[in-house]
Amino acid sequence: MELYFNDNVKFVNRALGGRSTGNYLRQGRLNQVLCEVVPGDYVLIEFGHNDADTSKVDRFVSTANLFSMSFKCLNNFLLLKQ
C-alpha cells in the first residue's frame, strides 16, 4: 500500500500470523488499535482466511458471529469514547 501514498502517510501493521477474527477481538487487539486512533486516521482491517476452519475451535468464526462480535466491540468502544 505504501506505493500508492506519499511519505506523509504512516502505515502500522498490527496483524499476527495465525490469528482469526475471533482471536483478534477476544484478545482485545482491535481495542488496542482503536485506542490509538486519532481524528483523521483510517483503520483498514482484513479478516477471513483463518476464520473458516471448523476443526479449529479457537479460530472458527461464523459469518453471523463475526458481525455480532465486531458490532459489539465497536459499539463498546464508541460508548467509552463519549
Backbone as numpy.savetxt, mean C-alpha at the origin, in Angstrom:
# Nx Ny Nz CAx CAy CAz Cx Cy Cz
10.35 4.63 -13.59 9.53 5.82 -13.59 10.39 7.08 -13.59
11.57 6.98 -13.04 12.44 8.15 -12.96 12.74 8.73 -14.34
12.67 7.90 -15.36 12.95 8.37 -16.72 11.93 9.38 -17.21
10.74 9.39 -16.63 9.66 10.24 -17.10 9.51 11.53 -16.30
10.34 11.75 -15.30 10.22 12.91 -14.44 11.57 13.60 -14.30
11.53 14.89 -13.94 12.79 15.62 -13.75 13.34 15.35 -12.35
14.47 15.97 -12.05 15.16 15.72 -10.77 14.41 16.29 -9.56
13.37 17.08 -9.78 12.59 17.64 -8.68 11.64 16.61 -8.07
11.47 15.48 -8.74 10.56 14.44 -8.26 11.37 13.36 -7.56
10.99 13.07 -6.34 11.69 12.05 -5.54 10.82 10.79 -5.49
11.44 9.65 -5.72 10.75 8.37 -5.63 11.23 7.62 -4.41
10.29 7.05 -3.67 10.61 6.25 -2.50 9.90 4.92 -2.66
10.65 3.86 -2.73 10.08 2.53 -2.92 10.03 1.82 -1.57
8.83 1.54 -1.09 8.66 0.89 0.20 8.22 -0.57 0.06
8.41 -1.12 -1.10 8.02 -2.51 -1.34 8.97 -3.47 -0.63
8.43 -4.60 -0.24 9.22 -5.69 0.32 8.86 -6.95 -0.45
9.85 -7.65 -0.94 9.61 -8.86 -1.71 8.82 -9.89 -0.93
7.90 -10.56 -1.60 7.14 -11.64 -0.99 5.97 -11.18 -0.15
5.70 -9.89 -0.12 4.57 -9.40 0.67 3.32 -9.39 -0.21
2.20 -9.55 0.43 0.93 -9.42 -0.27 0.25 -8.16 0.22
-0.87 -7.84 -0.38 -1.66 -6.71 0.08 -2.04 -6.89 1.54
-2.46 -8.10 1.87 -2.85 -8.39 3.25 -1.71 -8.16 4.22
-0.52 -8.67 3.91 0.65 -8.44 4.76 0.93 -6.95 4.90
0.90 -6.26 3.78 1.24 -4.84 3.76 0.30 -4.04 4.66
-0.99 -4.36 4.60 -1.96 -3.65 5.42 -1.92 -4.10 6.88
-1.87 -5.41 7.11 -1.86 -5.93 8.48 -0.61 -5.51 9.26
0.49 -5.42 8.57 1.75 -5.04 9.23 1.89 -3.53 9.41
0.89 -2.78 8.98 0.92 -1.33 9.16 1.84 -0.58 8.22
2.28 -1.24 7.17 3.23 -0.60 6.25 2.58 0.54 5.47
1.31 0.39 5.08 0.64 1.49 4.39 0.48 2.67 5.34
0.16 2.42 6.60 0.05 3.51 7.57 1.36 4.26 7.69
2.48 3.54 7.69 3.79 4.19 7.77 4.00 5.13 6.59
3.63 4.67 5.40 3.78 5.50 4.21 2.88 6.72 4.31
1.62 6.51 4.68 0.67 7.61 4.73 1.05 8.66 5.78
1.70 8.24 6.85 2.12 9.19 7.88 3.22 10.13 7.39
3.89 9.76 6.34 4.97 10.59 5.80 4.52 11.46 4.63
3.30 11.26 4.16 2.79 12.00 3.02 2.48 13.44 3.45
2.87 14.38 2.60 2.58 15.79 2.84 1.81 16.34 1.64
1.13 17.47 1.82 0.38 18.04 0.69 1.28 18.18 -0.55
0.74 17.75 -1.68 1.48 17.79 -2.94 2.13 16.46 -3.30
2.18 15.51 -2.36 2.74 14.19 -2.62 1.72 13.32 -3.35
2.22 12.33 -4.05 1.41 11.30 -4.68 1.87 9.95 -4.13
0.93 9.04 -3.96 1.25 7.68 -3.52 0.75 6.73 -4.60
1.67 5.97 -5.17 1.32 4.97 -6.18 1.53 3.60 -5.56
0.52 2.75 -5.68 0.59 1.43 -5.07 0.21 0.39 -6.12
0.99 -0.66 -6.19 0.66 -1.79 -7.06 0.61 -3.04 -6.19
-0.53 -3.68 -6.20 -0.71 -4.92 -5.47 -1.24 -5.98 -6.41
-1.13 -7.22 -6.01 -1.81 -8.25 -6.76 -1.12 -9.57 -6.92
0.12 -9.60 -7.39 0.69 -10.88 -7.79 0.98 -11.82 -6.62
1.16 -11.33 -5.42 1.38 -12.21 -4.27 0.09 -12.52 -3.52
-1.01 -12.00 -3.98 -2.29 -12.17 -3.28 -3.07 -13.40 -3.72
-2.75 -13.98 -4.85 -3.62 -14.94 -5.49 -3.44 -16.40 -5.06
-2.36 -16.73 -4.41 -2.08 -18.12 -4.07 -2.86 -18.55 -2.83
-3.95 -19.29 -3.05 -4.82 -19.70 -1.94 -4.14 -20.67 -0.98
-3.05 -21.30 -1.40 -2.36 -22.24 -0.51 -1.50 -21.51 0.53
-1.27 -20.22 0.34 -0.48 -19.42 1.28 -1.43 -18.52 2.06
-1.91 -19.04 3.18 -2.95 -18.37 3.95 -2.51 -16.97 4.39
-1.24 -16.80 4.71 -0.77 -15.49 5.17 -0.71 -14.46 4.04
-0.77 -14.91 2.79 -0.69 -14.00 1.65 -2.01 -13.82 0.92
-2.81 -14.86 0.85 -4.01 -14.80 0.01 -4.97 -13.71 0.47
-5.44 -12.92 -0.49 -6.45 -11.89 -0.23 -7.45 -11.94 -1.37
-8.70 -12.19 -1.04 -9.74 -12.17 -2.07 -9.99 -10.72 -2.49
-10.61 -10.55 -3.63 -10.91 -9.20 -4.12 -11.79 -8.45 -3.13
-12.79 -9.12 -2.60 -13.70 -8.48 -1.63 -12.94 -8.04 -0.38
-12.07 -8.91 0.13 -11.30 -8.55 1.33 -10.29 -7.45 1.04
-9.71 -7.47 -0.15 -8.77 -6.42 -0.53 -9.45 -5.05 -0.46
-10.61 -4.95 -1.05 -11.33 -3.67 -1.05 -11.67 -3.26 0.38
-12.18 -4.19 1.15 -12.58 -3.91 2.53 -11.39 -3.48 3.38
-10.30 -4.22 3.31 -9.11 -3.90 4.10 -8.53 -2.54 3.70
-8.46 -2.28 2.41 -7.90 -1.02 1.93 -8.76 0.15 2.36
-10.06 -0.01 2.22 -10.98 1.06 2.61 -10.88 1.36 4.10
-10.86 0.32 4.93 -10.76 0.52 6.38 -9.45 1.22 6.74
-8.37 0.80 6.13 -7.07 1.39 6.42 -7.06 2.88 6.06
-7.50 3.21 4.86 -7.51 4.60 4.43 -8.49 5.43 5.25
-9.65 4.87 5.54 -10.65 5.58 6.33 -10.11 5.89 7.73
-9.52 4.91 8.38 -8.94 5.13 9.71 -7.86 6.20 9.68
-7.03 6.17 8.66 -5.97 7.16 8.53 -6.56 8.56 8.38
-7.55 8.70 7.51 -8.15 10.00 7.28 -8.85 10.54 8.52
-9.48 9.66 9.29 -10.11 10.08 10.54 -9.06 10.60 11.52
-7.91 9.98 11.57 -6.84 10.42 12.48 -6.26 11.76 12.06
-6.30 12.08 10.76 -5.72 13.32 10.26 -6.63 14.53 10.50
-7.88 14.30 10.88 -8.82 15.43 11.06 -8.49 16.22 12.30
